[in-house]
Amino acid sequence: MECSPKKAVFLDRDGVINHKAQEGDYIRTWDEIRFLPGAVSAVVSLNRAGFKVFVVTNQRGIATRKVRMRDLLKIHARIQHVFSLAGGVISQIYYCPHNTSENCGCRKPRPGMLKRAAREHNLDLSASWMVGDSLTDVKAGENAGCRSVLLGSHSRDLSMLSQAVLVAESLESAVPLILGLDERETVLVSTQSLDLLRGVFREDS
């Protein structure tokens, strides 16, 4: 029997789980990774609440040859390992290696990486979230049919955001928003299901 689709949280990488490189530069090796406070525990909390967690990241440095593919893959393997040691599972890290001029379908704000994850992991995108620190991330979530959380200083420009987008200062502070909304919706669905069952019972009596 086929399992029902799962809910997920998609995370941008730089600026969400680790510090960004300086403007115009790239993180090239594992030694340059510095995790943001609370990022690891945030993933643990999302896992415990039943969310699968994925990272979706634009990595144009591959196309421009400023980042080597083997180094990128090593960074991603180490990220998953570090999170797993703390009890957090990042199910997979998807990356777009293309340049902006290549017009690919995977570079955010296009939803290719999120849709690929949904196919490969049986995900319900309408029950899932995209968390990022740029409007590009939010747009990718919107294009995939997810709800979104925008982090950091960009989140203050509310005029550019959809009413469906939540704002938070960090991934750590975004988790209670996601879990709170998910819990309220679960209660609502449960209440509707109970009302439906009561109606069936009344019809059968």
Secondary structure as UniProt FT lines:
FT   STRAND          8..11
FT   TURN            15..17
FT   TURN            23..24
FT   HELIX           30..32
FT   TURN            37..38
FT   HELIX           39..48
FT   TURN            49..50
FT   STRAND          52..58
FT   TURN            60..65
FT   HELIX           69..85
FT   TURN            86..87
FT   STRAND          90..96
FT   HELIX           100..102
FT   TURN            108..109
FT   HELIX           112..121
FT   HELIX           125..127
FT   STRAND          129..132
FT   HELIX           135..144
FT   STRAND          147..151
FT   HELIX           153..156
FT   HELIX           158..160
FT   TURN            163..164
FT   STRAND          165..168
FT   HELIX           171..204
//
